[in-house]
């Protein structure tokens, strides 16, 4: 196939993903360099356009319906994929990349829209997936929600909220100006939400805005949207020269083909075009029947037609607002959609707008509009009095008006300042929360910018972020001193100072407390690979490209230039007493240097060197190369012993009498000296490809970093995997005492293991590959490929952070232990005092209940199995789906949908059976003494059981409930029992000596109860109506607050506030009748440890133990300042 044909095919595949207008620009660019190729490309695009039209007709008619009798028409549109759980009805619309179908979801039953990609290139597929990811970030009533994404019949699809309504341009035809402006405000609010979430739409226009029947607007089509933080490296992203958007609504930076300049202010410009069109019925420029190049030139260069030219009534505020939004320079526009909306609101309220000061006559007209009665009185007085009185009155009114205007301006300015600070704090918290998972250190830096006007809700939100950041791990220093990869970092012995070597050709020393960079030496010929301090810290050896190597003093003075190397000096090693320095290059040369004995070349290998090391006491030197050759010298006599591992060596160790080499295939070779030779011992085969090796002191054990990302510990012949990265492990470090292990991967992840406590923490924040890690006496140092060095205080990961390998689905606690079930059914337990974790086993079947009795974890499943996770697990089957497990004083009670209540001991031995509830038992609770047991079920009754010896007998029952009882709880004092269920009611009965008194309805929801909590002060319920109702048990008014989503669990803190995990995977806090978001996503489950602490399970597998109480403003400020002091 010819080169020109290949080029034409490549260009055609790229062009067909563009809109027709953008295709024209694309062809014009090709024509500038190859007119003939442009003609061929244009012809192919014309044929493609006709084929696409024919395909749409074929889809509409069933493909061959014009020539073939297909029988009765199918309800499933021809060409549409079949997607499980949905019934596709008909086509809503078609575009260049796909088709949108109307469909109905089976469960829950609702109408949806399904967008299907008919992908013709990898680029289209990447953009389609990017649209799904972008829309999943957005949760706003003014933006169509993504419900599901997947692949069916080989075609990617998105399931979206079905929006019924009319496009904006059709809906506003009969509306007045103020009504149009109020719709525009709703559009701005939706777009501002997208901007806050980091999403830029890039294709706003009236046809992409739907107005529902109740006048709620919905912004559609984020198909060309991108993330504000995207650096352009994402596949399928816009490149310079690509036209994205609809030309008539484009900003100048879009029309000028400058994607790097496109940000939220580009959407503000497009909102300005929409505003202009809503007010005048025309576009800001007359672009009718103009070719696309002329359109883009006019948008970039020509001034807009003033709004007042279309209608003199639009002059003044509205014209000034439009001019501001449509400024050519983004810096001259409103800096956010919210700022544009604020001025529109001020206009509608009759208040001064930020972009214009009204004149005297206009202020008078506004005064008359706002105060018509006062204006009428003034007019009547003027008519009734003499000319002199009229003049005096007018002068007095002018003076008063001027004074009021000045006071109003001051008030407006103060209000605007307060509003700006409020919005700023909200954006700071959103940004801090957005970066928290990726970089807790950056999240704290954002919190440090909160203004003094932070509200109570701001303080609560900031406290939650601070607690999570501190639990996840915060770098005490983030240091920027290199402009390229930092290939080496190592501590200077006896101090907190350290030295780095970078690919920018600099060796840098960092001194406490400020850790400001000070360059020691700069390379003459390229990069530096390593910088190794001498054992006493007075000298530093530096190795670089093309044989460049030095020994420098700590003040930067060059002590020696190490000549004789040909290749890059990548290996440096000091003897333990500092008497010798070994240097090796990638051309196979090894040299040793000494002040007293000069230098000597020990080896000239035919292959690059793999690893060089001295023994701890400096009496021996070992070398391994990439062919597997091993050299071992006695540095006192320079006696040489040699052997071969037969494979590429990545790490070596010796103490003079023993030697170890680890090859690239994971083989661990051991030798011992015997006379003049080395005797091989059995090889330990780990069967994993190795990238990096680290030895504990005395080679008591070693750590391996794998090409596949595995981190393993090898003790003798025992190999244990202790970690896994998503890509190869490039750096390992073991502390001198063997307690700590740090590993860093090409995926940018850094993990610190506390081997003494069996715990680990993933330290987040690096954006490049981890190039080197170093454990000092008090800190972990890490460097990356982006030139950043981070310093982490070396302390055991906080017991506030408990790590799992997979997301947690269910939690339980007794205040001393924590139990959890992960996504694979693994049963886990922790001791909360020190965070020690135990893996108890894997529960077969679907776990429905989890509890702890006398320190033993108990699980129940949908298959009816109840398991006590003792050293030898005990399992009993209760004959139905386990619906509740209650524990108290060595007793376990279990309900199931089979009806009976089964009783067991704390070790799983059967201890009796109660009749339970007809149709199935759903809920169960012991009182605090363990003498009473309450149950509820499908028969809509509450039953009370009294302890009798080793068993229980029926004591009382109460009927009259209107729904199944899903929750029962005793008050801590045991004087009342409460029940709640799917009728939405919370009902309480007094309890005295095992008898039930008259019932009382404490709360009523409009849907089923989804969560329930009780303490000595309050009973709190949450329902499918999204309401949380808190009822004082001592009497008094209940408080009701509304969450954004229904609650899955409730916790009452020491101050009486309620914290809820929700079905939206968020955490909300209610204070009185207000609800505020503490965590906006990613929370799978939560459980209270006490009124002061609770545990949250995050979707990344981490469990965070965080305070329930909120800091004061002063406490928050002090904590933030302390955490970011060194940053």
VEXSETOR-50144 format. One record per residue (C-alpha): residue in one letter; x, y, z. Coordinates in steps of 0.1 Angstrom, whole numbers, plus 5000, padded with zeros to 4 digits. Each point is the difference from the previous one (the first is absolute). Example, Ala and Ser with C-alpha at 12.3 -4.5 7.8 and 13.67 -1.06 7.14 Angstrom:
<nukes>
A512349555078S501450344993
</nukes>
This chain:
<nukes>
X500050005000X501450354991X501150255025X497550264986X497149755004X501049935036X500150375007X496650054984X498549715021X501550155031X498650354993X496549864991X499849815032X500850325019X497750224980X496849795003X500050055038X499550384995X496950214995X499450114963X501350365007X503149865017X500649774970X500250304977X502750165022X501849665001X500049974962X501250364996X503049925022X500849704979X499650204968X502750255011X502649734998X498649754974X497150134978X499649664982X499749815032X497550255013X497849954969X500049625005X499250055037X497150234992X498649754976X500149725025X498350225026X497250084975X499549634994X500049935038X497450275006X497749844974X500649655015X499250135035X496750154987X499149674983X500949815032X497650235020X497249934975X500749635001X499850005038X496850194999X498549754975X501549685014X502949984976X498649814970X496350095005X499850164966X500749684981X499449715025X496949915019X501149975036X496649925015X498450185030X502250295012X502249925031X499750215031X503850005003X501450254975X502249844973X503750065006X499650075036X502049785025X498249785024X500950115036X499149785030X497550185023X498850244974X497350004972X501050234971X497050164983X501050254974X502650254987X500150345017X502850154979X503149924980X503450174997X503349964984X501249755026X497049815011X496249975006X497950085031X497149765007X497050045022X499749705023X498549875032X501949855029X498649695016X501150065036X499450265012X497350064974X500750344983X500650154967X503650054989X502050124970X502749774987X502950154979X501749744978X503350064983X500549864965X503750035004X502250024970X503350085017X501849955033X499950385004X496250004999X499949725026X502350195023X497950324998X496849805006X501549855031X501350345011X496450134997X498849735024X502750085025X499550374998X496249985004X500449765029X501750285019X496950224997X497149995024X497650304994X496350024992X501050224970X502249734984X498849674986X501349725022X501949694987X498449695015X502249734984X502749944975X501049684982X500449804968X497349814981X500349824967X503550154997X498650355002X500750235030X497050165016X499050265026X496749985019X498950355010X497150165017X497150054975X499350374997X496550104987X499650354989X500750264973X503350154989X500850345014X499650194967X496549854995X498850055035X500850375004X498150124970X497050115020X501850115031X500750355013X503550135006X500049945038X498849644995X502749944975X502650145024X498949765028X500449704977X503450144991X500950015037X499249635003X502349924971X502850205017X499549815032X500349664982X503150114980X501650145032X499549665017X501849834971X502950255003X500349945038X500349634992X502750084975X498049954968X499950244970X497149954977X501450164968X496849974980X497350195017X497150124978X496250035002X499549664984X502149845027X497750145028X496649835006X497250175020X497749775018X496350075004X500550145034X502650254986X503049815014X502950014976X502449714993X503350044982X500849714976X502849864978X503350005017X501449804971X502850254994X500550115036X503349975016X501550025035X501450345010X503049825016X500749804968X503550074988X499249884965X501749665004X496749815001X499549794969X497450154977X500350355014X499950314979X503250104983X501150334986X498250064968X496949805009X496750194998X497849895029X496550155006X497450174979X501650294981X497250265006X500349955037X503849965003X502250225021X502950174982X502549755015X498049714986X499550174966X503850085000X500849635004X501850055033X498849715022X502650085027X498350335006X496649855004X498750005036X496950085020X500050354986X499449864965X496749875013X499350345015X500450154965X497649754985X497550085028X500450364989X499049914965X497049815013X499050305022X500450244970X497849774979X497449965027X499750385004X500250114963X499149704980X503350054981X503649885003X502750255011X501549984964X498249984967X501449674988X497349904976X501149824968X503750065008X502649734994X501549855031X503450174997X498350344999X497849905030X503049925022X501850324989X497050225009X499649835034X503850055008X500450364987X496750194994X498150195027X496549885008X496950194990X499050195031X496949855016X498250335002X500050034962X497449724998X497850165027X500750335018X498549855032X503049765001X502450295005X501650055034X500449705024X499249724976X502250144972X502950045025X499549645013X500049864965X503150204990X501849875031X499149644993X501050034963X503450175005X502649874976X502649955027X499049745026X501650215027X497550284992X496949785003X498149895031X502449755016X497349755008X496449914989X499050085036X501350364997X498050044968X496949865017X500550235029X499850314978X496849874983X498549955035X500950355010X498450134968X496749815007X500150135036X500450364989X503450025017X503250154984X502049754979X503749965004X500950124965X498250334999X499150305022X496550134991X499450374994X497750245021X497049964977X500449625000X500349995037X496850215002X498249754977X501249715022X498950195031X496550054985X499949634991X501049885034X498150265021X496950104979X498050135029X502850235012X500550124965X496350084996X500050195033X502950214989X498450074967X496750115017X501950235024X501850164971X496850084982X498450145032X502850235011X501650304986X502950004977X502450095028X498849715021X500349774970X503650114994X500949955036X498349665001X501849894968X503450125014X499249825033X499049684981X503250024979X502150035032X498249715017X500249804968X503750064998X500549905036X497849694996X501949914968X503350035018X498749795030X498549754976X503349984980X501949935033X497449745010X500249844966X503850005001X499949845035X497449754989X502049924969X503249955020X498249775024X498449814971X503449984983X501749865032X497149755005X500349884964X503849995003X499849785031X497549774983X502449974970X503049945023X498249725017X498949854967X503550024987X501549855032X497549724999X500749944963X503749965005X499949825033X500149654986X502850094976X502150225023X499150055037X502850255003X498650224973X496649985016X501450155032X501750274980X496550094986X498550015035X502750255010X498450254976X496650005018X499050365009X499150115035X496350024991X499849624998X496549895012X499349725025X499349774970X503350104984X501849925033X498349665003X500849924963X503650115004X500449805032X498949684983X502450064971X502850085025X499449685020X500049784968X503150174986X501949945033X498949645001X501149944964X503450155005X501350364994X503450094988X501750245023X502050144971X499350024963X503250124984X500550144965X503750054992X500649804969X498750054965X500149644989X499949655015X501649965034X501849674996X501549985035X499350125035X502049905031X500350135035X503250165013X501149785030X499450155035X497550274989X496650074983X501750154970X500149804967X501550014965X498349954966X501349934965X497950094970X499849964963X500250384998X503749955006X500050135036X501049855034X498150195027X500250005038X496950085021X500650135036X497450025028X497950175011X499050184968X501449744976X500950264974X501949854971X503750084997X501949874969X503249825008X501249934964X498750034965X500749744973X501950114969X498749724977X496549915009X498349825030X501049905035X499049645009X500949985037X501450195030X501349805029X501250165033X503049855017X499349825033X501150315020X497950244978X502950234992X500449894963X497649924972X500749794970X498150094968X499849804968X498750124966X500049954962X503049924979X502449925028X499450325020X500549945037X501150215030X500550005037X498850335015X500050145035X496750095017X500650364991X500349924963X503850024997X501349734976X502349775019X500849774971X499149944964X499749634994X501449934965X500349684981X496449904993X498749994965X496249945004X497450145023X501149975037X496949845015X501449805030X501650165031X500849835033X502050105031X501749765023X498550015035X503050185014X500350244971X503449864990X499049904965X497550134973X498949774972X498850144967X498549814970X498750094966X497749854974X503049904978X501149745026X502850195017X500349985038X502650225018X500850055037X501450325016X501850075032X501750315014X503049795012X500249744972X498950204970X497749834974X500049674981X497949844974X498749675012X497849874972X499450074963X496949794993X498649944965X496550095012X498550285022X500349965038X496949905019X500850075037X502950105022X500249985038X502550005029X499549795031X498850195031X503550015015X501750094967X502149684999X498549864968X498750144967X497649814977X499150064964X497449844977X499550074963X497249964975X501449664988X499949865035X503850025008X500850055036X503350155014X500750005038X503150185013X501650015034X500750385003X502949945024X502049784976X498050044968X499849624997X497349924974X497549724998X497749964970X496949804990X497050044978X496250005006X499449944964X497450284997X499850385001X500650125036X497950285015X501350005036X502949875020X501149985037X502949865019X501549995035X503349864988X499349645007X496649984983X498650154968X496650044986X498950094965X496550054986X499449964963X497550164978X497849694999X499650005037X502649735008X501850055033X503649874999X502049945032X503749915003X502549965028X503750024999X502249695000X503750064996X500550214969X496649924986X496250055004X497849705006X496450034987X497149925022X496549904987X498250274980X496750145013X497850054969X497350275007X498749974964X499550374996X501950244978X501950255022X500850374995X501450095034X501449845031X500550125036X501849825028X499350025037X503050045023X502149685000X497849874971X497649875027X497450034973X499650184966X497350184981X499449964963X498350254977X498549844969X499650104964X496349915004X499650225031X500249745028X502050075031X501249695018X501949925032X502449705000X500949835033X502349714992X498049804975X496650155010X498750264975X497150225011X498350264978X499350315022X499050254973X498950064964X500450304978X498350054966X503450024982X503649915007X501750075034X502950234993X501250075035X500249835034X501550095034X500349825033X500650195033X503249935020X498049825027X497949804975X496750145012X499150214970X499849914963X499250264973X499349924964X499250224970X498749924966X499850144965X496250055007X501050285023X498949815031X502250005032X499349755028X501550015035X499849665019X500349985038X501249645002X499950005038X496350065001X499149844966X498550324987X500550224969X498950334986X500050124964X501550355000X498550204971X501050314982X502749924976X498950054964X503049844983X501749675003X501749945034X503750004991X501649955035X499049955036X502250035031X499349935036X501950225025X500050005038X496850215001X498650044965X499149844967X501450184970X498549944965X500850154966X498249984967X500450044962X498450355002X502950145021X498150015033X501449875033X497749935030X500949965036X497749795022X500349995038X500949645009X497449885024X497749705001X496950054978X497350145022X497549755014X497550234984X501049844966X499249634996X500949864966X498349724980X500649864966X496550054987X496950215006X498149925032X496249934998X499149955037X501450105034X499349915037X501750095033X499849945037X502150315008X503149795004X500149814967X499050094965X498749734976X499550044962X499149814969X501750104967X498749974965X501349644996X498549885033X503250015020X499350035037X502450255017X500450125036X502150275017X500950085036X499250375001X502650085027X503049934977X498449944966X501249634998X498249824972X498949644998X498849834968X497549745013X499049834968X497650024971X496349975005X498349814972X496750144988X498650365004X500550155034X496950165014X500950065036X503150065021X500550025038X502649955028X499449805032X502649985027X502750104974X498949734975X498850114966X496649844989X498750024964X496649914985X499349934963X497149994976X500549624998X499249985038X503549935012X501150165033X503749975006X502050075032X503650094989X501949825027X503549844993X497949714988X496850174985X496649865011X497150024975X496249955007X497350024974X496750175010X498049904970X499450344984X501550334991X501750155031X498350335007X501450105034X502649905026X499950135036X502649935027X500150055037X502049845029X501149684983X496749964981X499350034962X496550034986X499449954963X496950084979X499249894965X497250024974X499149645011X498450155032X501549835030X502650175022X503049785006X502250055032X503749915003X502950035024X502950234993X501949704986X497249894976X498449735020X496149984996X498250135030X496349984991X497450134976X497150255002X496950014979X500850334984X497650164975X497749854974X501250084965X503650075012X501850195027X501850324990X501550175031X501549925034X501550185030X501149925036X499650255028X503250115017X499649755028X499449714976X496949895018X497550124974X500049934962X497750194976X499249884965X497950134970X499049844967X497649964971X497049945022X500150375011X500349935037X502650075026X500949725023X501850015033X501949695014X501349975036X503149805010X499149695020X503149815011X502149924969X497150074977X497250264992X496249985003X497350224985X499350315023X497850244980X498950104964X498550304984X498150024966X498550274980X503150094980X499350104964X503149854985X502749755003X502450075029X503650044987X501550175032X499649945037X502150165027X499850045038X500950345016X503349975019X498050025033X497849714988X496850195009X498750014964X500249804968X499750164966X499149854966X500050134965X499449864966X498750044965X496950205010X502350295009X498950025037X502249995030X498049855029X501049985037X498649795029X500850045037X501649685015X499549905036X500849665014X499749844966X496650164992X499250254972X498150325007X498050214975X501750084967X500950354989X501050114964X503250205003X500650084963X498349944967X501849994966X498249984966X502149704990X501649705016X502650045027X503549954987X502250065031X499450045037X502150105030X499450055037X501950135031X499050125034X498950344986X498549944966X498349764976X501050084964X498449854969X500750044962X497649914972X499749974963X498650355001X503650115006X498950155034X501849955033X497850055030X501650045035X497649955029X501150095036X499249715023X499450235029X497350194981X500150314979X499750094964X501549774973X502350154974X499949904963X502750054974X500149894964X503049814985X501050004963X499549625000X498549755023X502149885030X501549655003X501450055036X499650265028X502350105028X499350255028X503050205013X500650145035X498550344990X496849844987X500750054963X499249714977X502549874974X498649794972X501649794973X497850014969X499149804969X501950254980X503249885018X500250335018X500050115037X497750285012X499750165034X496850145013X499950285025X496550105010X498150024967X503150054978X502049744982X503550054987X502349774980X503149885018X501249754974X498550034965X500949664986X501749665004X498649885034X498849655000X499049955037X500350155034X499649895037X500350195033X502849905025X498850255026X498350345001X503450154992X501349774972X498849804971X501449794971X499450084963X500749744973X501150164968X499849854965X503849984997X500249755028X501050235028X498250025033X500350335018X499450055037X499150365003X498550235027X496350075000X500550335019X500850314980X502950245009X499550365008X501350264976X503050065021X500749635004X499749954962X502350284992X502649885025X499849644986X500350114964X502950245008X501949725019X499549754971X501150244973X502750185020X502949864979X498350034967
</nukes>
